[in-house]
């Protein structure tokens, strides 16, 4: 058995064991014989320690000038870029997505860090004229305190960076609980923060389960804000936990995203986009293209070409650079995906066009590999059309017009991302206006967000807040409006003429 390391929690600038004295294993989903490392199986005791430390550290960190806070963030960005290859390798080993994609994940953390470092010298407020003479008005952003973060496994470094970097530049301190499947990537990220000079206590990392660590984190009275990315089911619990104390709460949850392919579309391009949108990250993206709504005039050509491409995808260990799709992240995720494949075939009565099961045999025996799967003849009442699968499955639904496609596209409880393939600018703009999602693409699949525009969704995908761009600052700071009267006398707004 190769040696592997025991990783600790990071609290008060030191690497410490959980008070429980217990650990859990992290294994490679492409080869379950490989243990990535053991991590602390923490409990509410560790969370309480981390929050107390972050609360104390906040007193100093909030007073560090934002451009100085930003200088540390900038150094972290440079270091992430320097270590990108190692970080990507570790990420592929712990969660399975292919190296090109894990290096994209790290790149997103780099981009977000540079972007938020820039905000250290911006974070603009407003100045505006007063209705009274000799009076000055402005608004500034103020930090809030300790921010709790609960993150998923599908973007192990990118998503933590979307939360940690804006929180830090605004002057907050952080306690983060990563997903149990991907603690190594957050460990690597926090280790770099330590090595690049982030003061102890400003960011604290506590690993462990949602129930034992996430739950006490989101209920803690000294937490000012919770930023959560994960399933809608858990997001609802976070929302309820925060509501009782009016704790700010930002939720990024599930998706069931659609690509509309119109009769005038460049079909080759649409096939390319659908393939990448549906099977990139093994379909385990909140923005995955899981519903393909295709005009009846091109559906035959589109379907034949997409099925041929999906059948040819090379599935395997993401560390092999020729591999195009990795495994599911863990056994239970694989079982969920297999369950939906079964529902599609046997309950919904959709037409299985390719895939439909687990991959077995040489190279697959020790991992959670599923086949790239496409269902045809899918209608909006079917379970596979309605529910988020989060795996290597997509579905094709026929439409007869743009209006019908938009109606089908909006027929979902989620509202993260949507897209249209068309050569007609009028159709593109109508779809842009009428698809009720937080993100929209023209002639591109439903994935591919960049860090400087708001990211998030409508309906059951989100609760109105956004990550990324300056929208992230809106969540991680509170506006303070300031009035300065230099008239030397009492002046009454709305009363003195
Ligand atoms: P999940 O909800 O199971 O877990 C997310 C995080 O919450 C993990 O850290 C987990 O440990 C924690 N958690 C679980 N139960 C908890 C509880 N009772 N109390 C507190 N914390 C708890 O989701 P997942 O399986 O890690 O990720 C997949 C889901 O995340 C999908 O639904 C996907 O769409 C969604 N997601 C959304 C976005 C987005 O930006 N909209 C991005 C990525 C993933």
Boltz pocket constraint, residues with backbone or C-beta under 6 A from the ligand:
constraints:
  - pocket:
      binder: B
      contacts: [[A, 150], [A, 151], [A, 152], [A, 153], [A, 154], [A, 155], [A, 177], [A, 178], [A, 179], [A, 180], [A, 208], [A, 209], [A, 210], [A, 211], [A, 213], [A, 214], [A, 215], [A, 218], [A, 229], [A, 230], [A, 231], [A, 232], [A, 234], [A, 235], [A, 237], [A, 252], [A, 253], [A, 254], [A, 255], [A, 285], [A, 286], [A, 388], [A, 390], [A, 416], [A, 456], [A, 457], [A, 461]]
      max_distance: 6.0
